[in-house]
Amino acid sequence: MKYTQVNQLSRQILFGQRRRFGCEHYHRFSAQMHEVEEDAPTVEIVRNQSFEVGPRYSNLLYIGEGAYGMVVSAYDRVTKARVAIKKISPFEHQTFCQRTLREIKILTRFKHENIINIQDIINAPTIEQMKDIYIVQCLMETDLYKLLKTQKLSNDHICYFLYQILRGLKYIHSANVLHRDLKPSNLLLNTTCDLKICDFGLARVADPDHDHTGFLTEYVATRWYRAPEIMLNSKGYTKSIDIWSVGCILGEMLNSRPLFPGKHYLDQLNLILAVVGSPSEEDLQCIVNDKARSYLISLPPKEKQPWNKIYPHADQKALDLLDKMLTFNPNRRITVEQALAHPYLEQYYDPADEPICEEPFKFEMEFDDLPKERLKELIFAQTTEFQSRKQSSTSNQGSVSEEQSNRVGRGPHCRGHFGYCNLKTEIALLAMVNLIISSAATSWLIAHNYLAIECQKRSKSKIVAFPMSDLSEDDLKKEIDIFEKKNQQLRSEIEELASVKEEISENYASLVRTARSQTERLQAQIRDLHSNSAQLLKCPSCGEEFFIQESQRVRPICKLDRKTPVVHLYFESNDQMHKWIKQHGIVEKPAG
């Protein structure tokens, strides 16, 4: 379905509050950090590295760093939102220059909701002064790798994340590009469950009109997500290598553990064969490397493992799709278009809402053999061209930013926690749910009033379409129907959040009751000790107080809730107790 301007505006109004909530309230980037002085500095220091990105970008916070760059978050004074800024210093190495140029060329051309965008590029005014490059992108709160380390995903989340991965990959493959490094850490996420593919430094053009034999030989993909044909063939591969990587990611989402965590080249291959089984005669024919084929033939035969044995609690449709993605023979492996049409993703599948690249890359755009000096010139030219296009686009499009026009995720709403661990968490979640309900209700009211006003305008005039749109009367009715469905969906979400609020309130009350009960029990224990034959002693050196009591057997030490540290010491006889007191020079105090 083609999104019209009115539909875009209604989506922005309906979901804008919730999206802002995810970025500003749930995380540490509060509204107070967004206040910037007019004379903001042009240079800020983060962990001993200078960032010359001001005055537009300020309040820099460290996120992470890699082999040739550091990533920080910053406040953008123009869009009034926080962004991610990646500082890259690639010009000492030809490989880093090559990867930087490749990523800039690809991402400045790509425009897709499930692929990270480039909002801005900052560099020196001349090529001689250019030492670093700053790439500004939308800020995503986490990535799939970090999420899987802390939480087990529900089937709804797995399904929705997988759909977004494949939706973005369809666009990438339609551009004649192989990503070649798909893995959980390269899949960025935010609190509304939107997913974006990032890191195109290893991507390559796979032009169907060009013979790539002997060309695609570079070391690619993190080992655990590497397709078997990369390890076995020495003369190239196809888009199917990305499908294998997605299959490995799907397997990892199903139980939060890597499927093939190989320690080295041969171990990786053996782990794969132990699961998918030994290749058939047909599969062996697709291996053009004679030595690799001979090695596989020499191995003892291995049976294919049933997926429901590896993932006993997984959805059967998910396992069927996983099986098709992790087919040993790349010629029989499922394509991205076929994967999107699989029954497991039927609730999201919409070919009209899965765009492809209108200008595919050609093989001539590759630049493997260029020296780093020439690559630096190309990087400077590419960034200068981007700035020119951006200025021209800004003057023509007005003030509506690219991020505001992004499609809103259709998956389950991510509350950020799958379980509640303590009293402070309960209180924080209770406040968070109240804010979400309030924001959602306000957004619904604004959107409802907007459409009501527009409908009233139409009824009183001869206007054929909405202002700023080209809708006919029939299209208008359809848009209103769509809005009513979204209205109902939003009401359902509010009801769900209200039930969550009630559950959190009950948990909070239960924790308070438990805490009170434990306090009363401890106070009772203290009273019992005072009322019995216990002696309260005080150490002359440290001032620590002791309860000493005669007992028939040694009991566990128990610390009580007092202003000063209290330790129970038990002795088998009264003589032993007094001997210990005398040895340590402790003065007896009256009990109570």
Secondary structure in CASP SS format (residue, H / E / C, confidence):
PFRMAT SS
TARGET T0000
AUTHOR 0000-0000-0000
METHOD secondary structure of the structure
MODEL  1
M C 1.00
K C 1.00
Y C 1.00
T C 1.00
Q H 1.00
V H 1.00
N H 1.00
Q H 1.00
L H 1.00
S H 1.00
R H 1.00
Q H 1.00
I H 1.00
L H 1.00
F H 1.00
G H 1.00
Q H 1.00
R H 1.00
R H 1.00
R H 1.00
F H 1.00
G H 1.00
C H 1.00
E H 1.00
H C 1.00
Y C 1.00
H C 1.00
R C 1.00
F C 1.00
S C 1.00
A H 1.00
Q H 1.00
M H 1.00
H H 1.00
E C 1.00
V C 1.00
E C 1.00
E C 1.00
D C 1.00
A C 1.00
P C 1.00
T C 1.00
V C 1.00
E E 1.00
I E 1.00
V E 1.00
R C 1.00
N C 1.00
Q E 1.00
S E 1.00
F E 1.00
E C 1.00
V C 1.00
G C 1.00
P C 1.00
R C 1.00
Y E 1.00
S E 1.00
N E 1.00
L E 1.00
L E 1.00
Y E 1.00
I E 1.00
G E 1.00
E E 1.00
G E 1.00
A C 1.00
Y C 1.00
G E 1.00
M E 1.00
V E 1.00
V E 1.00
S E 1.00
A E 1.00
Y E 1.00
D E 1.00
R C 1.00
V C 1.00
T C 1.00
K C 1.00
A E 1.00
R E 1.00
V E 1.00
A E 1.00
I E 1.00
K E 1.00
K E 1.00
I E 1.00
S C 1.00
P C 1.00
F C 1.00
E C 1.00
H C 1.00
Q H 1.00
T H 1.00
F H 1.00
C H 1.00
Q H 1.00
R H 1.00
T H 1.00
L H 1.00
R H 1.00
E H 1.00
I H 1.00
K H 1.00
I H 1.00
L H 1.00
T H 1.00
R H 1.00
F C 1.00
K C 1.00
H C 1.00
E C 1.00
N C 1.00
I E 1.00
I C 1.00
N C 1.00
I C 1.00
Q C 1.00
D E 1.00
I E 1.00
I E 1.00
N C 1.00
A C 1.00
P C 1.00
T C 1.00
I C 1.00
E C 1.00
Q C 1.00
M C 1.00
K C 1.00
D C 1.00
I E 1.00
Y E 1.00
I E 1.00
V E 1.00
Q E 1.00
C E 1.00
L C 1.00
M C 1.00
E C 1.00
T E 1.00
D E 1.00
L H 1.00
Y H 1.00
K H 1.00
L H 1.00
L H 1.00
K H 1.00
T H 1.00
Q C 1.00
K C 1.00
L C 1.00
S C 1.00
N H 1.00
D H 1.00
H H 1.00
I H 1.00
C H 1.00
Y H 1.00
F H 1.00
L H 1.00
Y H 1.00
Q H 1.00
I H 1.00
L H 1.00
R H 1.00
G H 1.00
L H 1.00
K H 1.00
Y H 1.00
I H 1.00
H H 1.00
S H 1.00
A C 1.00
N C 1.00
V E 1.00
L E 1.00
H C 1.00
R C 1.00
D C 1.00
L C 1.00
K C 1.00
P H 1.00
S H 1.00
N H 1.00
L E 1.00
L E 1.00
L E 1.00
N C 1.00
T C 1.00
T C 1.00
C C 1.00
D C 1.00
L E 1.00
K E 1.00
I E 1.00
C C 1.00
D C 1.00
F C 1.00
G C 1.00
L C 1.00
A C 1.00
R E 1.00
V E 1.00
A C 1.00
D C 1.00
P C 1.00
D C 1.00
H C 1.00
D C 1.00
H C 1.00
T C 1.00
G C 1.00
F C 1.00
L C 1.00
T C 1.00
E C 1.00
Y C 1.00
V C 1.00
A C 1.00
T C 1.00
R H 1.00
W H 1.00
Y H 1.00
R C 1.00
A C 1.00
P H 1.00
E H 1.00
I H 1.00
M H 1.00
L H 1.00
N C 1.00
S C 1.00
K C 1.00
G C 1.00
Y C 1.00
T C 1.00
K C 1.00
S H 1.00
I H 1.00
D H 1.00
I H 1.00
W H 1.00
S H 1.00
V H 1.00
G H 1.00
C H 1.00
I H 1.00
L H 1.00
G H 1.00
E H 1.00
M H 1.00
L H 1.00
N H 1.00
S C 1.00
R C 1.00
P C 1.00
L C 1.00
F C 1.00
P C 1.00
G C 1.00
K C 1.00
H C 1.00
Y H 1.00
L H 1.00
D H 1.00
Q H 1.00
L H 1.00
N H 1.00
L H 1.00
I H 1.00
L H 1.00
A H 1.00
V H 1.00
V H 1.00
G C 1.00
S C 1.00
P C 1.00
S C 1.00
E H 1.00
E H 1.00
D H 1.00
L H 1.00
Q H 1.00
C C 1.00
I C 1.00
V C 1.00
N C 1.00
D H 1.00
K H 1.00
A H 1.00
R H 1.00
S H 1.00
Y H 1.00
L H 1.00
I H 1.00
S H 1.00
L C 1.00
P C 1.00
P C 1.00
K C 1.00
E C 1.00
K C 1.00
Q C 1.00
P C 1.00
W H 1.00
N H 1.00
K H 1.00
I H 1.00
Y C 1.00
P C 1.00
H C 1.00
A C 1.00
D C 1.00
Q H 1.00
K H 1.00
A H 1.00
L H 1.00
D H 1.00
L H 1.00
L H 1.00
D H 1.00
K H 1.00
M H 1.00
L C 1.00
T C 1.00
F C 1.00
N C 1.00
P C 1.00
N C 1.00
R C 1.00
R C 1.00
I C 1.00
T C 1.00
V H 1.00
E H 1.00
Q H 1.00
A H 1.00
L H 1.00
A C 1.00
H C 1.00
P H 1.00
Y H 1.00
L H 1.00
E C 1.00
Q C 1.00
Y C 1.00
Y C 1.00
D C 1.00
P H 1.00
A H 1.00
D H 1.00
E C 1.00
P C 1.00
I C 1.00
C C 1.00
E C 1.00
E C 1.00
P C 1.00
F C 1.00
K C 1.00
F H 1.00
E H 1.00
M H 1.00
E C 1.00
F C 1.00
D C 1.00
D C 1.00
L C 1.00
P C 1.00
K H 1.00
E H 1.00
R H 1.00
L H 1.00
K H 1.00
E H 1.00
L H 1.00
I H 1.00
F H 1.00
A H 1.00
Q H 1.00
T H 1.00
T H 1.00
E H 1.00
F H 1.00
Q H 1.00
S H 1.00
R H 1.00
K H 1.00
Q H 1.00
S H 1.00
S H 1.00
T H 1.00
S H 1.00
N H 1.00
Q H 1.00
G C 1.00
S C 1.00
V C 1.00
S C 1.00
E C 1.00
E H 1.00
Q H 1.00
S H 1.00
N C 1.00
R C 1.00
V C 1.00
G C 1.00
R C 1.00
G C 1.00
P C 1.00
H C 1.00
C C 1.00
R C 1.00
G C 1.00
H C 1.00
F C 1.00
G C 1.00
Y C 1.00
C C 1.00
N C 1.00
L H 1.00
K H 1.00
T H 1.00
E H 1.00
I H 1.00
A H 1.00
L H 1.00
L H 1.00
A H 1.00
M H 1.00
V H 1.00
N H 1.00
L H 1.00
I H 1.00
I H 1.00
S H 1.00
S H 1.00
A H 1.00
A H 1.00
T H 1.00
S H 1.00
W H 1.00
L H 1.00
I H 1.00
A H 1.00
H H 1.00
N H 1.00
Y H 1.00
L H 1.00
A H 1.00
I H 1.00
E H 1.00
C H 1.00
Q H 1.00
K H 1.00
R H 1.00
S H 1.00
K H 1.00
S C 1.00
K C 1.00
I C 1.00
V C 1.00
A C 1.00
F C 1.00
P C 1.00
M C 1.00
S C 1.00
D C 1.00
L C 1.00
S C 1.00
E H 1.00
D H 1.00
D H 1.00
L H 1.00
K H 1.00
K H 1.00
E H 1.00
I H 1.00
D H 1.00
I H 1.00
F H 1.00
E H 1.00
K H 1.00
K H 1.00
N H 1.00
Q H 1.00
Q H 1.00
L H 1.00
R H 1.00
S H 1.00
E H 1.00
I H 1.00
E H 1.00
E H 1.00
L H 1.00
A H 1.00
S H 1.00
V H 1.00
K H 1.00
E H 1.00
E H 1.00
I H 1.00
S H 1.00
E H 1.00
N H 1.00
Y H 1.00
A H 1.00
S H 1.00
L H 1.00
V H 1.00
R H 1.00
T H 1.00
A H 1.00
R H 1.00
S H 1.00
Q H 1.00
T H 1.00
E H 1.00
R H 1.00
L H 1.00
Q H 1.00
A H 1.00
Q H 1.00
I H 1.00
R H 1.00
D H 1.00
L H 1.00
H H 1.00
S H 1.00
N C 1.00
S C 1.00
A C 1.00
Q E 1.00
L E 1.00
L E 1.00
K E 1.00
C C 1.00
P C 1.00
S C 1.00
C C 1.00
G C 1.00
E C 1.00
E E 1.00
F E 1.00
F E 1.00
I E 1.00
Q E 1.00
E E 1.00
S C 1.00
Q C 1.00
R C 1.00
V C 1.00
R C 1.00
P C 1.00
I C 1.00
C C 1.00
K C 1.00
L C 1.00
D C 1.00
R C 1.00
K C 1.00
T C 1.00
P C 1.00
V E 1.00
V E 1.00
H E 1.00
L E 1.00
Y E 1.00
F E 1.00
E C 1.00
S C 1.00
N H 1.00
D H 1.00
Q H 1.00
M H 1.00
H H 1.00
K H 1.00
W H 1.00
I H 1.00
K H 1.00
Q H 1.00
H H 1.00
G C 1.00
I C 1.00
V E 1.00
E E 1.00
K E 1.00
P C 1.00
A C 1.00
G C 1.00
END
